[in-house]
Amino acid sequence: MAKQPSSSAAGLLSNPDLRKRLMFLLGALIVFRIGAHVPVPGVDAATLAEKLSNGSGQGIFGMLNMFSGGSLERFSVFAIGIMPYISASIVMQLAAEIVPSLKALKKEGDAGRKTITKYTRMGTVLLATLQSFGVANFVYSQNVVVIGQFEFFLSTITCLVGGTMFLMWLGEQITERGIGNGISLLITAGIVAGIPSGIIQLWQLTSEGAISAITAVGVVTGAFLLTYGVVFFESALRKVPVHYAKRQVMSGQGNHMPFKLNMAGVIPPIFASSIIMFPGMFAGWFGSSDPTGWLNRVAGFLQHGQPAYIILFAASIIFFCYFYTALAFSPKEMAENLKKSGAFVPSIRPGEQTSRYLEKVVLRLTFYGALYITVVCLIPEFLTTGLGIPFYLGGTSLLILVVVTMDFNNQLASYRMSQQYDDLIRRPDVKSLRK
């Protein structure tokens, strides 16, 4: 009797190649967490962390600190995290749809993608340099620097830009040599690293009477319910029936194409957070010397819970849901592929009508998917403001955590399935049947 493959952890580690990939992923995440504790020289990190926790725990700094796994409050070499790379990717993807030369590069296959990747990295260096200068300017204004101004700015910009480029390289290595999307996993690791401190802070606030026990229980219960809702909607599918002409003649059997409700994944909230984060950060950093200046007023408008922030955040999420879905899915191309393979959607003529039908299905799914992501990301914003919780609690982080975890699990299952298939076709009895 053949031995069935185990679905336990021991079964995962029994495959040498999969074990190697998982160990590489674990090692990369350990390196990421070690780097989050390596401080930038010349700063009184304890005093800076106290000032950040007292003044900016809920705003832009709270979001950036969450994405960087607490690196900002420790002012480590990973303080600005991977967000400059994500912002550069946004700009390049938008430019590739607008600029004719970049659009032509995109159609050149692997060579064109390499060129676009090179431009994205150059943009990352530029954005990281600007963001590092803003961080250095803000930190210097807090009177926590213990070295000279020129020396501090030079060392800070060098360390922070180097840290971002290292994270970009590390994410690419995870994608190539590990399991899953490296950039998403690094962001998820940063979010997970902040969960224990969030639980401890919630417990301390409850013990000190800053918030009631009922409020604390409501926050925890709401987080679990929201997690369940995210899992439910992320598993939702719209199955479009597809029939194959030859199969229909032989057996009358059909097939279907599954379309997810949220086809864009976690890209829209990450992109939206990145877009809104930059104006608020620069306004806060460069306007810190003038508390009554217009830059500080802009930063105030873009704080969590403010109407301008909520409107911009919701509009950005909806825009990127449609934009990324349009990049990832082409109804015309899918209709052509169905026609070439002898498949058709029942009651829909192949070709142009099938393309319009699939486009209609995708647009409707994208509409409801965009509403779902917007609601999930904004519910914690309203609760945090209404309940007066003095620390950052974001639906974006919850959505990223759940979606990336589900995607990682699916990729792990797919990889194991492909490995089992490869092992099957290598068996001697199967080889003899093929001959």
Summary of the structure (lengths in Angstrom):
residues: 435
radius of gyration: 24.6
end to end distance: 24.1
largest distance: 81.7
contacts: 1386
relative contact order: 0.11
helix: 74%
strand: 5%
